[in-house]
Amino acid sequence: MINIGIVGAGNRGIRCYGIYILKEKKDVARITAISDPDRKRLEVGKKVLSLDENAIFTDTEEMLKKAPLDAVIITSPDYTHKDIAISAFNKGLDVLCEKPLALTVEDCDAILDAQKKAEKILCVGFVLRYNNFYKKMYDIVNVEKKIGKVIVAGAIDSVSTGSQYFFHGWWRLRKNSGGLLVQKATHSVDILNWIVNSRAESVYGAGGLAVFGGNQPDTKRCSSCEIKNTCPEALVSGIQWDYGEENIVMEVEDKCVFAKEIDVYDHEVLTINYENKTRAFFVESQFTPDYKREFWFIGDKGRMYGIDPYIVSEKDRKKPYIEIVYRHTRKKEVIDVKLEPGGHGGGDPGLIEDFIHCCITRKNPLADGIAGRESIAICAGGEKSIETGKITNLR
Ligand SMILES: NC(=O)c1ccc[n+]([C@@H]2O[C@H](COP(=O)([O-])OP(=O)(O)OC[C@H]3O[C@@H](n4cnc5c(N)ncnc54)[C@H](O)[C@@H]3O)[C@@H](O)[C@H]2O)c1
C-alpha cells in the first residue's frame, strides 16, 4: 500500500488526483495526509477524502515530517514546487509534481539533483502525454514513421479562458508563475519536444501584453466593481467545482484583469531550434474566442496536422483528429481519435496510473523530470528572449 500526501488541497490536488486515488486505486494506494495553508481548502479536502483531523496540516514541512508517507503529489502554486519537491526527496519520498516543474531551469536542475541523490521517482504533470490524441501523433512520427524525418514543426495554443484562469489571480505575476509560457505553454512545448524527439539548443521570442493589464488599482476586485454587470471579463460568482458527491463552491480570486501590477504577457511567439536540426514555432494567445491546441509536423515524406479542441463552447464541441498528407502521392489520411474518459481526454487518470505504477515497479514515468526541465528551458528561455530581444542559448 503506497501512502500518499497531497500538497495543496485545491482543484488538482483534491478534485483531480485525490478523488481518483480514493475511488480507483484503493487496492494499492491511499491518501494519508493533505497540507494547505488555507484552512477552508483543508476542510473541503478532509470531507471529500474522508480524512481524520490528524491527517490535515496547515504546514507542509510538518506534514512531510510527521505523516506516514511513501510519496507526495505537489499541487500547490508553481512558485512553491521547487522547495517542496527538494524537501520531499530529502525525506526519501517519490514525487508527482504538477507542471511547471519549477519557474527556472536552475530550479529544475536543483530538483533533478535532489532526485538523483535520493534515487526516487519524479513524475511531472504533463497529462497530455497520456491522452490518445497526443500518443497517436507521437506514434505516427516516431513509431510508424509515416512522415519521414521531421524538419519543421509548430504548435498554436488558443486559450479562451485566459481571463478566468490567469489574470484574476496569482498567475498574473511573473514572480508567482514565471510568466504564461512557463505556466501554460509548458504543456504544448513538451509535446513538441516529445514528438520532435530532441533537445532545444536555442529559442527566440516576441510577445507582449495587449488585451489584459492596464491602469486599474491592484486591489480592485470584480465583486465590488461598479461595472461588474457590464464588464465582459468580470468574475462575479465563485467557481463551482464538481467533486462528484456534491457541488462545492471554491472561492477563487477576482482581482481586476486590467490592473497595473500584471506583468505576464498575454501573447507570445517563439522560434525553437533543436539539436537534431528540426526548427519549430510556438504561438500562444490568452484572448482567443475558442480553446484549442493545434500541431503541425512537416517531414520529408509528408505533413501531419492535429487539432485537439479540448474545450470549446459545448455547441461547437468537436472531436480531435489528425490529418496526414503524403508528399509525392498527395494522398490524404484522416484519423479520428477516441479519447478515454477523465480530465484532459483521459490524460489525468493516465498520469496518476503511471505514477502509481512507477512507484511500485521503480520504472521511469513517461512524463519524467527531464521532460519537465527541457520544457522549462524553452519556456523560461522564451520569456528571457522576449525581455532582452536576443536569442537565448540553452546549452
Ligand atoms: N496538469 C495540468 O493540466 C494542470 C491544470 C491546472 C493546474 N495545474 C497546476 O497544478 C497546480 C495547482 O493548480 P490548481 O488549479 O489546483 O490551483 P488551486 O488554487 O485550486 O490549488 C492550489 C492550492 O495550493 C494551496 N497552497 C498555496 N501555498 C501552499 C503551500 N506552500 N503548501 C501547500 N499548499 C499551498 C492553495 O491554498 C490552494 O488550495 C499549479 O502548479 C498549476 O500550474 C496543472
PDBQT file of the ligand as one rigid body, heavy atoms in Angstrom, charges set to zero:
ROOT
HETATM    1  N1  LIG A 401      -1.510  19.393 -15.419  1.00  0.00    +0.000 N 
HETATM    2  C1  LIG A 401      -2.453  20.283 -15.687  1.00  0.00    +0.000 C 
HETATM    3  O1  LIG A 401      -3.069  20.243 -16.737  1.00  0.00    +0.000 OA
HETATM    4  C2  LIG A 401      -2.782  21.373 -14.692  1.00  0.00    +0.000 A 
HETATM    5  C3  LIG A 401      -4.018  22.041 -14.751  1.00  0.00    +0.000 A 
HETATM    6  C4  LIG A 401      -4.270  23.048 -13.820  1.00  0.00    +0.000 A 
HETATM    7  C5  LIG A 401      -3.305  23.368 -12.879  1.00  0.00    +0.000 A 
HETATM    8  N2  LIG A 401      -2.106  22.717 -12.882  1.00  0.00    +0.000 N 
HETATM    9  C6  LIG A 401      -1.070  23.045 -11.880  1.00  0.00    +0.000 C 
HETATM   10  O2  LIG A 401      -1.471  22.492 -10.625  1.00  0.00    +0.000 OA
HETATM   11  C7  LIG A 401      -1.058  23.340  -9.555  1.00  0.00    +0.000 C 
HETATM   12  C8  LIG A 401      -2.276  23.680  -8.714  1.00  0.00    +0.000 C 
HETATM   13  O3  LIG A 401      -3.248  24.290  -9.519  1.00  0.00    +0.000 OA
HETATM   14  P1  LIG A 401      -4.783  24.304  -9.065  1.00  0.00    +0.000 P 
HETATM   15  O4  LIG A 401      -5.572  24.689 -10.261  1.00  0.00    +0.000 OA
HETATM   16  O5  LIG A 401      -5.131  23.062  -8.326  1.00  0.00    +0.000 OA
HETATM   17  O6  LIG A 401      -4.747  25.540  -8.048  1.00  0.00    +0.000 OA
HETATM   18  P2  LIG A 401      -5.661  25.774  -6.758  1.00  0.00    +0.000 P 
HETATM   19  O7  LIG A 401      -5.508  27.225  -6.434  1.00  0.00    +0.000 OA
HETATM   20  O8  LIG A 401      -7.027  25.206  -6.940  1.00  0.00    +0.000 OA
HETATM   21  O9  LIG A 401      -4.929  24.896  -5.626  1.00  0.00    +0.000 OA
HETATM   22  C9  LIG A 401      -3.692  25.222  -5.088  1.00  0.00    +0.000 C 
HETATM   23  C10 LIG A 401      -3.772  25.036  -3.574  1.00  0.00    +0.000 C 
HETATM   24  O10 LIG A 401      -2.458  25.150  -3.021  1.00  0.00    +0.000 OA
HETATM   25  C11 LIG A 401      -2.568  25.811  -1.757  1.00  0.00    +0.000 C 
HETATM   26  N3  LIG A 401      -1.255  26.325  -1.349  1.00  0.00    +0.000 N 
HETATM   27  C12 LIG A 401      -0.719  27.563  -1.508  1.00  0.00    +0.000 A 
HETATM   28  N4  LIG A 401       0.542  27.587  -0.996  1.00  0.00    +0.000 NA
HETATM   29  C13 LIG A 401       0.791  26.353  -0.494  1.00  0.00    +0.000 A 
HETATM   30  C14 LIG A 401       1.907  25.759   0.160  1.00  0.00    +0.000 A 
HETATM   31  N5  LIG A 401       3.028  26.454   0.392  1.00  0.00    +0.000 N 
HETATM   32  N6  LIG A 401       1.820  24.462   0.564  1.00  0.00    +0.000 NA
HETATM   33  C15 LIG A 401       0.680  23.760   0.321  1.00  0.00    +0.000 A 
HETATM   34  N7  LIG A 401      -0.389  24.265  -0.327  1.00  0.00    +0.000 NA
HETATM   35  C16 LIG A 401      -0.345  25.536  -0.726  1.00  0.00    +0.000 A 
HETATM   36  C17 LIG A 401      -3.643  26.875  -2.016  1.00  0.00    +0.000 C 
HETATM   37  O11 LIG A 401      -4.210  27.335  -0.800  1.00  0.00    +0.000 OA
HETATM   38  C18 LIG A 401      -4.640  26.096  -2.878  1.00  0.00    +0.000 C 
HETATM   39  O12 LIG A 401      -5.629  25.443  -2.104  1.00  0.00    +0.000 OA
HETATM   40  C19 LIG A 401      -0.378  24.542 -10.200  1.00  0.00    +0.000 C 
HETATM   41  O13 LIG A 401       1.011  24.350 -10.205  1.00  0.00    +0.000 OA
HETATM   42  C20 LIG A 401      -0.900  24.521 -11.631  1.00  0.00    +0.000 C 
HETATM   43  O14 LIG A 401       0.009  25.063 -12.555  1.00  0.00    +0.000 OA
HETATM   44  C21 LIG A 401      -1.846  21.726 -13.746  1.00  0.00    +0.000 A 
ENDROOT
TORSDOF 0
